Amino acid sequence: MEIPDLVGIRFEEVSKNIECLGETFNFSIKETLSPFMKKEYKKNECRVVRQQNYDNTIVITVSYF
């Protein structure tokens, strides 16, 4: 199975993919904040900013904007 490219996608949509792909791949999620952010973040403004693939593990970094 091909590893999907998740960069730039809202985390809400990615979490749906994780549920479907959870049987095939292991996921690790790291959370960060945008360095330009001055206000409190909202959960719906979260996107994947980086993806690293290792065998059957996908490590994604998400950032709140």
mmCIF file as Biopython writes it, N, C-alpha, C and O atoms, coordinates in Angstrom:
data_model
#
loop_
_atom_site.group_PDB
_atom_site.id
_atom_site.type_symbol
_atom_site.label_atom_id
_atom_site.label_alt_id
_atom_site.label_comp_id
_atom_site.label_asym_id
_atom_site.label_entity_id
_atom_site.label_seq_id
_atom_site.pdbx_PDB_ins_code
_atom_site.Cartn_x
_atom_site.Cartn_y
_atom_site.Cartn_z
_atom_site.occupancy
_atom_site.B_iso_or_equiv
_atom_site.auth_seq_id
_atom_site.auth_asym_id
_atom_site.pdbx_PDB_model_num
ATOM 1   N N  . MET A ? 1  ? 0.846   -1.187 0.000  1.0 0.0 1  A 1 
ATOM 2   C CA . MET A ? 1  ? 0.000   0.000  0.000  1.0 0.0 1  A 1 
ATOM 3   C C  . MET A ? 1  ? 0.887   1.245  0.000  1.0 0.0 1  A 1 
ATOM 4   O O  . MET A ? 1  ? 1.888   1.298  0.715  1.0 0.0 1  A 1 
ATOM 5   N N  . GLU A ? 2  ? 0.522   2.235  -0.795 1.0 0.0 2  A 1 
ATOM 6   C CA . GLU A ? 2  ? 1.284   3.470  -0.870 1.0 0.0 2  A 1 
ATOM 7   C C  . GLU A ? 2  ? 1.036   4.331  0.358  1.0 0.0 2  A 1 
ATOM 8   O O  . GLU A ? 2  ? -0.054  4.331  0.929  1.0 0.0 2  A 1 
ATOM 9   N N  . ILE A ? 3  ? 2.080   5.070  0.756  1.0 0.0 3  A 1 
ATOM 10  C CA . ILE A ? 3  ? 1.956   5.977  1.893  1.0 0.0 3  A 1 
ATOM 11  C C  . ILE A ? 3  ? 1.357   7.284  1.385  1.0 0.0 3  A 1 
ATOM 12  O O  . ILE A ? 3  ? 1.888   7.875  0.445  1.0 0.0 3  A 1 
ATOM 13  N N  . PRO A ? 4  ? 0.269   7.744  1.984  1.0 0.0 4  A 1 
ATOM 14  C CA . PRO A ? 4  ? -0.370  8.975  1.514  1.0 0.0 4  A 1 
ATOM 15  C C  . PRO A ? 4  ? 0.436   10.213 1.894  1.0 0.0 4  A 1 
ATOM 16  O O  . PRO A ? 4  ? 1.116   10.221 2.921  1.0 0.0 4  A 1 
ATOM 17  N N  . ASP A ? 5  ? 0.363   11.254 1.074  1.0 0.0 5  A 1 
ATOM 18  C CA . ASP A ? 5  ? 0.998   12.535 1.370  1.0 0.0 5  A 1 
ATOM 19  C C  . ASP A ? 5  ? -0.014  13.372 2.142  1.0 0.0 5  A 1 
ATOM 20  O O  . ASP A ? 5  ? -1.070  13.712 1.610  1.0 0.0 5  A 1 
ATOM 21  N N  . LEU A ? 6  ? 0.298   13.706 3.384  1.0 0.0 6  A 1 
ATOM 22  C CA . LEU A ? 6  ? -0.647  14.397 4.253  1.0 0.0 6  A 1 
ATOM 23  C C  . LEU A ? 6  ? -0.299  15.865 4.489  1.0 0.0 6  A 1 
ATOM 24  O O  . LEU A ? 6  ? -1.064  16.571 5.146  1.0 0.0 6  A 1 
ATOM 25  N N  . VAL A ? 7  ? 0.828   16.341 3.974  1.0 0.0 7  A 1 
ATOM 26  C CA . VAL A ? 7  ? 1.288   17.704 4.238  1.0 0.0 7  A 1 
ATOM 27  C C  . VAL A ? 7  ? 0.308   18.721 3.672  1.0 0.0 7  A 1 
ATOM 28  O O  . VAL A ? 7  ? -0.126  18.609 2.526  1.0 0.0 7  A 1 
ATOM 29  N N  . GLY A ? 8  ? -0.035  19.713 4.485  1.0 0.0 8  A 1 
ATOM 30  C CA . GLY A ? 8  ? -0.924  20.790 4.075  1.0 0.0 8  A 1 
ATOM 31  C C  . GLY A ? 8  ? -2.391  20.535 4.346  1.0 0.0 8  A 1 
ATOM 32  O O  . GLY A ? 8  ? -3.217  21.434 4.191  1.0 0.0 8  A 1 
ATOM 33  N N  . ILE A ? 9  ? -2.720  19.337 4.744  1.0 0.0 9  A 1 
ATOM 34  C CA . ILE A ? 9  ? -4.120  18.983 4.981  1.0 0.0 9  A 1 
ATOM 35  C C  . ILE A ? 9  ? -4.502  19.325 6.417  1.0 0.0 9  A 1 
ATOM 36  O O  . ILE A ? 9  ? -3.691  19.193 7.334  1.0 0.0 9  A 1 
ATOM 37  N N  . ARG A ? 10 ? -5.742  19.763 6.601  1.0 0.0 10 A 1 
ATOM 38  C CA . ARG A ? 10 ? -6.231  20.034 7.959  1.0 0.0 10 A 1 
ATOM 39  C C  . ARG A ? 10 ? -6.186  18.757 8.785  1.0 0.0 10 A 1 
ATOM 40  O O  . ARG A ? 10 ? -6.452  17.666 8.279  1.0 0.0 10 A 1 
ATOM 41  N N  . PHE A ? 11 ? -5.849  18.906 10.055 1.0 0.0 11 A 1 
ATOM 42  C CA . PHE A ? 11 ? -5.696  17.743 10.917 1.0 0.0 11 A 1 
ATOM 43  C C  . PHE A ? 11 ? -7.004  16.983 11.091 1.0 0.0 11 A 1 
ATOM 44  O O  . PHE A ? 11 ? -6.987  15.770 11.300 1.0 0.0 11 A 1 
ATOM 45  N N  . GLU A ? 12 ? -8.130  17.671 11.009 1.0 0.0 12 A 1 
ATOM 46  C CA . GLU A ? 12 ? -9.429  16.992 11.111 1.0 0.0 12 A 1 
ATOM 47  C C  . GLU A ? 12 ? -9.560  15.918 10.035 1.0 0.0 12 A 1 
ATOM 48  O O  . GLU A ? 12 ? -10.018 14.808 10.308 1.0 0.0 12 A 1 
ATOM 49  N N  . GLU A ? 13 ? -9.158  16.254 8.817  1.0 0.0 13 A 1 
ATOM 50  C CA . GLU A ? 13 ? -9.236  15.308 7.708  1.0 0.0 13 A 1 
ATOM 51  C C  . GLU A ? 13 ? -8.202  14.192 7.864  1.0 0.0 13 A 1 
ATOM 52  O O  . GLU A ? 13 ? -8.462  13.034 7.536  1.0 0.0 13 A 1 
ATOM 53  N N  . VAL A ? 14 ? -7.028  14.562 8.369  1.0 0.0 14 A 1 
ATOM 54  C CA . VAL A ? 14 ? -5.971  13.573 8.569  1.0 0.0 14 A 1 
ATOM 55  C C  . VAL A ? 14 ? -6.387  12.549 9.616  1.0 0.0 14 A 1 
ATOM 56  O O  . VAL A ? 14 ? -6.105  11.359 9.473  1.0 0.0 14 A 1 
ATOM 57  N N  . SER A ? 15 ? -7.053  13.006 10.658 1.0 0.0 15 A 1 
ATOM 58  C CA . SER A ? 15 ? -7.463  12.070 11.711 1.0 0.0 15 A 1 
ATOM 59  C C  . SER A ? 15 ? -8.433  11.016 11.170 1.0 0.0 15 A 1 
ATOM 60  O O  . SER A ? 15 ? -8.441  9.882  11.647 1.0 0.0 15 A 1 
ATOM 61  N N  . LYS A ? 16 ? -9.241  11.379 10.188 1.0 0.0 16 A 1 
ATOM 62  C CA . LYS A ? 16 ? -10.124 10.394 9.547  1.0 0.0 16 A 1 
ATOM 63  C C  . LYS A ? 16 ? -9.295  9.361  8.780  1.0 0.0 16 A 1 
ATOM 64  O O  . LYS A ? 16 ? -9.593  8.167  8.809  1.0 0.0 16 A 1 
ATOM 65  N N  . ASN A ? 17 ? -8.246  9.839  8.089  1.0 0.0 17 A 1 
ATOM 66  C CA . ASN A ? 17 ? -7.364  8.927  7.358  1.0 0.0 17 A 1 
ATOM 67  C C  . ASN A ? 17 ? -6.613  8.008  8.311  1.0 0.0 17 A 1 
ATOM 68  O O  . ASN A ? 17 ? -6.382  6.839  8.002  1.0 0.0 17 A 1 
ATOM 69  N N  . ILE A ? 18 ? -6.233  8.540  9.472  1.0 0.0 18 A 1 
ATOM 70  C CA . ILE A ? 18 ? -5.507  7.733  10.450 1.0 0.0 18 A 1 
ATOM 71  C C  . ILE A ? 18 ? -6.369  6.567  10.910 1.0 0.0 18 A 1 
ATOM 72  O O  . ILE A ? 18 ? -5.871  5.454  11.085 1.0 0.0 18 A 1 
ATOM 73  N N  . GLU A ? 19 ? -7.650  6.816  11.106 1.0 0.0 19 A 1 
ATOM 74  C CA . GLU A ? 19 ? -8.552  5.738  11.511 1.0 0.0 19 A 1 
ATOM 75  C C  . GLU A ? 19 ? -8.601  4.636  10.452 1.0 0.0 19 A 1 
ATOM 76  O O  . GLU A ? 19 ? -8.611  3.451  10.785 1.0 0.0 19 A 1 
ATOM 77  N N  . CYS A ? 20 ? -8.630  5.024  9.193  1.0 0.0 20 A 1 
ATOM 78  C CA . CYS A ? 20 ? -8.696  4.038  8.104  1.0 0.0 20 A 1 
ATOM 79  C C  . CYS A ? 20 ? -7.363  3.315  7.902  1.0 0.0 20 A 1 
ATOM 80  O O  . CYS A ? 20 ? -7.337  2.116  7.625  1.0 0.0 20 A 1 
ATOM 81  N N  . LEU A ? 21 ? -6.258  4.051  8.041  1.0 0.0 21 A 1 
ATOM 82  C CA . LEU A ? 21 ? -4.936  3.488  7.771  1.0 0.0 21 A 1 
ATOM 83  C C  . LEU A ? 21 ? -4.271  2.909  9.017  1.0 0.0 21 A 1 
ATOM 84  O O  . LEU A ? 21 ? -3.172  2.361  8.930  1.0 0.0 21 A 1 
ATOM 85  N N  . GLY A ? 22 ? -4.918  3.022  10.163 1.0 0.0 22 A 1 
ATOM 86  C CA . GLY A ? 22 ? -4.335  2.576  11.426 1.0 0.0 22 A 1 
ATOM 87  C C  . GLY A ? 22 ? -3.983  1.105  11.465 1.0 0.0 22 A 1 
ATOM 88  O O  . GLY A ? 22 ? -3.096  0.706  12.219 1.0 0.0 22 A 1 
ATOM 89  N N  . GLU A ? 23 ? -4.655  0.292  10.671 1.0 0.0 23 A 1 
ATOM 90  C CA . GLU A ? 23 ? -4.356  -1.139 10.643 1.0 0.0 23 A 1 
ATOM 91  C C  . GLU A ? 23 ? -3.073  -1.426 9.864  1.0 0.0 23 A 1 
ATOM 92  O O  . GLU A ? 23 ? -2.390  -2.415 10.129 1.0 0.0 23 A 1 
ATOM 93  N N  . THR A ? 24 ? -2.750  -0.560 8.905  1.0 0.0 24 A 1 
ATOM 94  C CA . THR A ? 24 ? -1.591  -0.773 8.043  1.0 0.0 24 A 1 
ATOM 95  C C  . THR A ? 24 ? -0.353  -0.038 8.537  1.0 0.0 24 A 1 
ATOM 96  O O  . THR A ? 24 ? 0.755   -0.569 8.461  1.0 0.0 24 A 1 
ATOM 97  N N  . PHE A ? 25 ? -0.533  1.188  9.047  1.0 0.0 25 A 1 
ATOM 98  C CA . PHE A ? 25 ? 0.586   2.034  9.456  1.0 0.0 25 A 1 
ATOM 99  C C  . PHE A ? 25 ? 0.470   2.418  10.926 1.0 0.0 25 A 1 
ATOM 100 O O  . PHE A ? 25 ? -0.625  2.506  11.480 1.0 0.0 25 A 1 
ATOM 101 N N  . ASN A ? 26 ? 1.631   2.645  11.545 1.0 0.0 26 A 1 
ATOM 102 C CA . ASN A ? 26 ? 1.676   3.231  12.881 1.0 0.0 26 A 1 
ATOM 103 C C  . ASN A ? 26 ? 1.867   4.729  12.710 1.0 0.0 26 A 1 
ATOM 104 O O  . ASN A ? 26 ? 2.621   5.158  11.836 1.0 0.0 26 A 1 
ATOM 105 N N  . PHE A ? 27 ? 1.204   5.524  13.522 1.0 0.0 27 A 1 
ATOM 106 C CA . PHE A ? 27 ? 1.297   6.973  13.421 1.0 0.0 27 A 1 
ATOM 107 C C  . PHE A ? 27 ? 1.880   7.560  14.693 1.0 0.0 27 A 1 
ATOM 108 O O  . PHE A ? 27 ? 1.578   7.112  15.800 1.0 0.0 27 A 1 
ATOM 109 N N  . SER A ? 28 ? 2.722   8.571  14.517 1.0 0.0 28 A 1 
ATOM 110 C CA . SER A ? 28 ? 3.237   9.364  15.623 1.0 0.0 28 A 1 
ATOM 111 C C  . SER A ? 28 ? 2.943   10.813 15.274 1.0 0.0 28 A 1 
ATOM 112 O O  . SER A ? 28 ? 3.247   11.261 14.168 1.0 0.0 28 A 1 
ATOM 113 N N  . ILE A ? 29 ? 2.358   11.545 16.204 1.0 0.0 29 A 1 
ATOM 114 C CA . ILE A ? 29 ? 1.945   12.925 15.939 1.0 0.0 29 A 1 
ATOM 115 C C  . ILE A ? 29 ? 2.660   13.860 16.900 1.0 0.0 29 A 1 
ATOM 116 O O  . ILE A ? 29 ? 2.608   13.675 18.116 1.0 0.0 29 A 1 
ATOM 117 N N  . LYS A ? 30 ? 3.336   14.874 16.340 1.0 0.0 30 A 1 
ATOM 118 C CA . LYS A ? 30 ? 4.006   15.896 17.136 1.0 0.0 30 A 1 
ATOM 119 C C  . LYS A ? 30 ? 3.262   17.207 16.928 1.0 0.0 30 A 1 
ATOM 120 O O  . LYS A ? 30 ? 2.901   17.538 15.799 1.0 0.0 30 A 1 
ATOM 121 N N  . GLU A ? 31 ? 3.030   17.951 17.993 1.0 0.0 31 A 1 
ATOM 122 C CA . GLU A ? 31 ? 2.316   19.223 17.897 1.0 0.0 31 A 1 
ATOM 123 C C  . GLU A ? 31 ? 3.275   20.388 18.116 1.0 0.0 31 A 1 
ATOM 124 O O  . GLU A ? 31 ? 4.131   20.342 19.000 1.0 0.0 31 A 1 
ATOM 125 N N  . THR A ? 32 ? 3.123   21.436 17.301 1.0 0.0 32 A 1 
ATOM 126 C CA . THR A ? 32 ? 3.914   22.652 17.450 1.0 0.0 32 A 1 
ATOM 127 C C  . THR A ? 32 ? 2.999   23.855 17.276 1.0 0.0 32 A 1 
ATOM 128 O O  . THR A ? 32 ? 1.855   23.734 16.837 1.0 0.0 32 A 1 
ATOM 129 N N  . LEU A ? 33 ? 3.529   25.006 17.627 1.0 0.0 33 A 1 
ATOM 130 C CA . LEU A ? 33 ? 2.819   26.265 17.411 1.0 0.0 33 A 1 
ATOM 131 C C  . LEU A ? 33 ? 3.589   27.088 16.400 1.0 0.0 33 A 1 
ATOM 132 O O  . LEU A ? 33 ? 4.819   27.038 16.369 1.0 0.0 33 A 1 
ATOM 133 N N  . SER A ? 34 ? 2.894   27.836 15.582 1.0 0.0 34 A 1 
ATOM 134 C CA . SER A ? 34 ? 3.538   28.723 14.631 1.0 0.0 34 A 1 
ATOM 135 C C  . SER A ? 34 ? 4.307   29.792 15.406 1.0 0.0 34 A 1 
ATOM 136 O O  . SER A ? 34 ? 3.766   30.363 16.354 1.0 0.0 34 A 1 
ATOM 137 N N  . PRO A ? 35 ? 5.559   30.079 15.026 1.0 0.0 35 A 1 
ATOM 138 C CA . PRO A ? 35 ? 6.319   31.109 15.743 1.0 0.0 35 A 1 
ATOM 139 C C  . PRO A ? 35 ? 5.737   32.506 15.567 1.0 0.0 35 A 1 
ATOM 140 O O  . PRO A ? 35 ? 6.059   33.407 16.342 1.0 0.0 35 A 1 
ATOM 141 N N  . PHE A ? 36 ? 4.903   32.698 14.583 1.0 0.0 36 A 1 
ATOM 142 C CA . PHE A ? 36 ? 4.302   34.002 14.332 1.0 0.0 36 A 1 
ATOM 143 C C  . PHE A ? 36 ? 2.988   34.194 15.065 1.0 0.0 36 A 1 
ATOM 144 O O  . PHE A ? 36 ? 2.389   35.269 15.014 1.0 0.0 36 A 1 
ATOM 145 N N  . MET A ? 37 ? 2.547   33.156 15.739 1.0 0.0 37 A 1 
ATOM 146 C CA . MET A ? 37 ? 1.239   33.206 16.379 1.0 0.0 37 A 1 
ATOM 147 C C  . MET A ? 37 ? 1.303   33.992 17.686 1.0 0.0 37 A 1 
ATOM 148 O O  . MET A ? 37 ? 2.123   33.691 18.553 1.0 0.0 37 A 1 
ATOM 149 N N  . LYS A ? 38 ? 0.454   34.981 17.827 1.0 0.0 38 A 1 
ATOM 150 C CA . LYS A ? 38 ? 0.423   35.800 19.033 1.0 0.0 38 A 1 
ATOM 151 C C  . LYS A ? 38 ? -0.837  35.548 19.845 1.0 0.0 38 A 1 
ATOM 152 O O  . LYS A ? 38 ? -0.870  35.825 21.044 1.0 0.0 38 A 1 
ATOM 153 N N  . LYS A ? 39 ? -1.875  35.024 19.200 1.0 0.0 39 A 1 
ATOM 154 C CA . LYS A ? 39 ? -3.148  34.785 19.870 1.0 0.0 39 A 1 
ATOM 155 C C  . LYS A ? 39 ? -3.293  33.305 20.192 1.0 0.0 39 A 1 
ATOM 156 O O  . LYS A ? 39 ? -2.531  32.469 19.706 1.0 0.0 39 A 1 
ATOM 157 N N  . GLU A ? 40 ? -4.276  33.002 21.011 1.0 0.0 40 A 1 
ATOM 158 C CA . GLU A ? 40 ? -4.548  31.607 21.318 1.0 0.0 40 A 1 
ATOM 159 C C  . GLU A ? 40 ? -4.996  30.880 20.051 1.0 0.0 40 A 1 
ATOM 160 O O  . GLU A ? 40 ? -5.656  31.457 19.187 1.0 0.0 40 A 1 
ATOM 161 N N  . TYR A ? 41 ? -4.633  29.635 19.962 1.0 0.0 41 A 1 
ATOM 162 C CA . TYR A ? 41 ? -4.976  28.864 18.774 1.0 0.0 41 A 1 
ATOM 163 C C  . TYR A ? 41 ? -6.337  28.202 18.915 1.0 0.0 41 A 1 
ATOM 164 O O  . TYR A ? 41 ? -6.859  28.020 20.014 1.0 0.0 41 A 1 
ATOM 165 N N  . LYS A ? 42 ? -6.881  27.856 17.779 1.0 0.0 42 A 1 
ATOM 166 C CA . LYS A ? 42 ? -8.150  27.136 17.713 1.0 0.0 42 A 1 
ATOM 167 C C  . LYS A ? 42 ? -7.864  25.766 17.134 1.0 0.0 42 A 1 
ATOM 168 O O  . LYS A ? 42 ? -6.989  25.619 16.281 1.0 0.0 42 A 1 
ATOM 169 N N  . LYS A ? 43 ? -8.578  24.789 17.581 1.0 0.0 43 A 1 
ATOM 170 C CA . LYS A ? 43 ? -8.348  23.419 17.117 1.0 0.0 43 A 1 
ATOM 171 C C  . LYS A ? 43 ? -8.583  23.256 15.616 1.0 0.0 43 A 1 
ATOM 172 O O  . LYS A ? 43 ? -7.959  22.396 14.994 1.0 0.0 43 A 1 
ATOM 173 N N  . ASN A ? 44 ? -9.465  24.057 15.019 1.0 0.0 44 A 1 
ATOM 174 C CA . ASN A ? 44 ? -9.762  23.865 13.597 1.0 0.0 44 A 1 
ATOM 175 C C  . ASN A ? 44 ? -8.735  24.533 12.687 1.0 0.0 44 A 1 
ATOM 176 O O  . ASN A ? 44 ? -8.861  24.453 11.465 1.0 0.0 44 A 1 
ATOM 177 N N  . GLU A ? 45 ? -7.726  25.186 13.250 1.0 0.0 45 A 1 
ATOM 178 C CA . GLU A ? 45 ? -6.694  25.818 12.439 1.0 0.0 45 A 1 
ATOM 179 C C  . GLU A ? 45 ? -5.395  25.019 12.492 1.0 0.0 45 A 1 
ATOM 180 O O  . GLU A ? 45 ? -4.306  25.591 12.458 1.0 0.0 45 A 1 
ATOM 181 N N  . CYS A ? 46 ? -5.512  23.747 12.572 1.0 0.0 46 A 1 
ATOM 182 C CA . CYS A ? 46 ? -4.354  22.864 12.691 1.0 0.0 46 A 1 
ATOM 183 C C  . CYS A ? 46 ? -4.122  22.148 11.361 1.0 0.0 46 A 1 
ATOM 184 O O  . CYS A ? 46 ? -5.044  21.571 10.784 1.0 0.0 46 A 1 
ATOM 185 N N  . ARG A ? 47 ? -2.869  22.194 10.882 1.0 0.0 47 A 1 
ATOM 186 C CA . ARG A ? 47 ? -2.525  21.534 9.620  1.0 0.0 47 A 1 
ATOM 187 C C  . ARG A ? 47 ? -1.235  20.743 9.773  1.0 0.0 47 A 1 
ATOM 188 O O  . ARG A ? 47 ? -0.412  21.023 10.644 1.0 0.0 47 A 1 
ATOM 189 N N  . VAL A ? 48 ? -1.080  19.757 8.913  1.0 0.0 48 A 1 
ATOM 190 C CA . VAL A ? 48 ? 0.153   18.974 8.881  1.0 0.0 48 A 1 
ATOM 191 C C  . VAL A ? 48 ? 1.218   19.803 8.169  1.0 0.0 48 A 1 
ATOM 192 O O  . VAL A ? 48 ? 0.999   20.257 7.046  1.0 0.0 48 A 1 
ATOM 193 N N  . VAL A ? 49 ? 2.377   20.006 8.815  1.0 0.0 49 A 1 
ATOM 194 C CA . VAL A ? 49 ? 3.445   20.799 8.215  1.0 0.0 49 A 1 
ATOM 195 C C  . VAL A ? 49 ? 4.654   19.953 7.819  1.0 0.0 49 A 1 
ATOM 196 O O  . VAL A ? 49 ? 5.509   20.404 7.057  1.0 0.0 49 A 1 
ATOM 197 N N  . ARG A ? 50 ? 4.723   18.725 8.338  1.0 0.0 50 A 1 
ATOM 198 C CA . ARG A ? 50 ? 5.852   17.856 7.993  1.0 0.0 50 A 1 
ATOM 199 C C  . ARG A ? 50 ? 5.436   16.395 8.109  1.0 0.0 50 A 1 
ATOM 200 O O  . ARG A ? 50 ? 4.645   16.023 8.976  1.0 0.0 50 A 1 
ATOM 201 N N  . GLN A ? 51 ? 5.976   15.590 7.230  1.0 0.0 51 A 1 
ATOM 202 C CA . GLN A ? 51 ? 5.687   14.154 7.257  1.0 0.0 51 A 1 
ATOM 203 C C  . GLN A ? 51 ? 6.983   13.394 7.012  1.0 0.0 51 A 1 
ATOM 204 O O  . GLN A ? 51 ? 7.719   13.683 6.068  1.0 0.0 51 A 1 
ATOM 205 N N  . GLN A ? 52 ? 7.252   12.414 7.880  1.0 0.0 52 A 1 
ATOM 206 C CA . GLN A ? 52 ? 8.413   11.549 7.715  1.0 0.0 52 A 1 
ATOM 207 C C  . GLN A ? 52 ? 7.917   10.107 7.676  1.0 0.0 52 A 1 
ATOM 208 O O  . GLN A ? 52 ? 7.092   9.704  8.497  1.0 0.0 52 A 1 
ATOM 209 N N  . ASN A ? 53 ? 8.422   9.339  6.723  1.0 0.0 53 A 1 
ATOM 210 C CA . ASN A ? 53 ? 7.982   7.954  6.553  1.0 0.0 53 A 1 
ATOM 211 C C  . ASN A ? 53 ? 9.130   7.000  6.877  1.0 0.0 53 A 1 
ATOM 212 O O  . ASN A ? 53 ? 10.224  7.127  6.328  1.0 0.0 53 A 1 
ATOM 213 N N  . TYR A ? 54 ? 8.874   6.050  7.767  1.0 0.0 54 A 1 
ATOM 214 C CA . TYR A ? 54 ? 9.840   5.023  8.130  1.0 0.0 54 A 1 
ATOM 215 C C  . TYR A ? 54 ? 9.132   3.676  8.062  1.0 0.0 54 A 1 
ATOM 216 O O  . TYR A ? 54 ? 8.252   3.403  8.879  1.0 0.0 54 A 1 
ATOM 217 N N  . ASP A ? 55 ? 9.496   2.843  7.116  1.0 0.0 55 A 1 
ATOM 218 C CA . ASP A ? 55 ? 8.883   1.519  6.955  1.0 0.0 55 A 1 
ATOM 219 C C  . ASP A ? 55 ? 7.362   1.606  7.075  1.0 0.0 55 A 1 
ATOM 220 O O  . ASP A ? 55 ? 6.705   2.121  6.170  1.0 0.0 55 A 1 
ATOM 221 N N  . ASN A ? 56 ? 6.796   1.114  8.171  1.0 0.0 56 A 1 
ATOM 222 C CA . ASN A ? 56 ? 5.336   1.170  8.329  1.0 0.0 56 A 1 
ATOM 223 C C  . ASN A ? 56 ? 4.915   2.226  9.352  1.0 0.0 56 A 1 
ATOM 224 O O  . ASN A ? 56 ? 3.796   2.186  9.863  1.0 0.0 56 A 1 
ATOM 225 N N  . THR A ? 57 ? 5.810   3.167  9.650  1.0 0.0 57 A 1 
ATOM 226 C CA . THR A ? 57 ? 5.504   4.239  10.601 1.0 0.0 57 A 1 
ATOM 227 C C  . THR A ? 57 ? 5.495   5.582  9.884  1.0 0.0 57 A 1 
ATOM 228 O O  . THR A ? 57 ? 6.398   5.882  9.103  1.0 0.0 57 A 1 
ATOM 229 N N  . ILE A ? 58 ? 4.481   6.381  10.150 1.0 0.0 58 A 1 
ATOM 230 C CA . ILE A ? 58 ? 4.374   7.731  9.605  1.0 0.0 58 A 1 
ATOM 231 C C  . ILE A ? 58 ? 4.430   8.701  10.775 1.0 0.0 58 A 1 
ATOM 232 O O  . ILE A ? 58 ? 3.600   8.640  11.683 1.0 0.0 58 A 1 
ATOM 233 N N  . VAL A ? 59 ? 5.415   9.600  10.750 1.0 0.0 59 A 1 
ATOM 234 C CA . VAL A ? 59 ? 5.550   10.625 11.783 1.0 0.0 59 A 1 
ATOM 235 C C  . VAL A ? 59 ? 5.101   11.938 11.161 1.0 0.0 59 A 1 
ATOM 236 O O  . VAL A ? 59 ? 5.687   12.400 10.182 1.0 0.0 59 A 1 
ATOM 237 N N  . ILE A ? 60 ? 4.057   12.541 11.730 1.0 0.0 60 A 1 
ATOM 238 C CA . ILE A ? 60 ? 3.589   13.821 11.204 1.0 0.0 60 A 1 
ATOM 239 C C  . ILE A ? 60 ? 3.733   14.890 12.279 1.0 0.0 60 A 1 
ATOM 240 O O  . ILE A ? 60 ? 3.537   14.634 13.467 1.0 0.0 60 A 1 
ATOM 241 N N  . THR A ? 61 ? 4.082   16.096 11.831 1.0 0.0 61 A 1 
ATOM 242 C CA . THR A ? 61 ? 4.160   17.254 12.711 1.0 0.0 61 A 1 
ATOM 243 C C  . THR A ? 61 ? 3.029   18.181 12.318 1.0 0.0 61 A 1 
ATOM 244 O O  . THR A ? 61 ? 2.891   18.548 11.151 1.0 0.0 61 A 1 
ATOM 245 N N  . VAL A ? 62 ? 2.219   18.559 13.297 1.0 0.0 62 A 1 
ATOM 246 C CA . VAL A ? 62 ? 1.102   19.458 13.042 1.0 0.0 62 A 1 
ATOM 247 C C  . VAL A ? 62 ? 1.372   20.784 13.732 1.0 0.0 62 A 1 
ATOM 248 O O  . VAL A ? 62 ? 2.023   20.830 14.775 1.0 0.0 62 A 1 
ATOM 249 N N  . SER A ? 63 ? 0.869   21.856 13.146 1.0 0.0 63 A 1 
ATOM 250 C CA . SER A ? 63 ? 1.065   23.181 13.708 1.0 0.0 63 A 1 
ATOM 251 C C  . SER A ? 63 ? -0.263  23.909 13.770 1.0 0.0 63 A 1 
ATOM 252 O O  . SER A ? 63 ? -1.112  23.773 12.889 1.0 0.0 63 A 1 
ATOM 253 N N  . TYR A ? 64 ? -0.421  24.677 14.820 1.0 0.0 64 A 1 
ATOM 254 C CA . TYR A ? 64 ? -1.615  25.504 14.992 1.0 0.0 64 A 1 
ATOM 255 C C  . TYR A ? 64 ? -1.296  26.897 14.473 1.0 0.0 64 A 1 
ATOM 256 O O  . TYR A ? 64 ? -0.294  27.496 14.862 1.0 0.0 64 A 1 
ATOM 257 N N  . PHE A ? 65 ? -2.149  27.411 13.595 1.0 0.0 65 A 1 
ATOM 258 C CA . PHE A ? 65 ? -1.936  28.729 12.989 1.0 0.0 65 A 1 
ATOM 259 C C  . PHE A ? 65 ? -2.966  29.712 13.476 1.0 0.0 65 A 1 
ATOM 260 O O  . PHE A ? 65 ? -2.946  30.875 13.074 1.0 0.0 65 A 1 
#
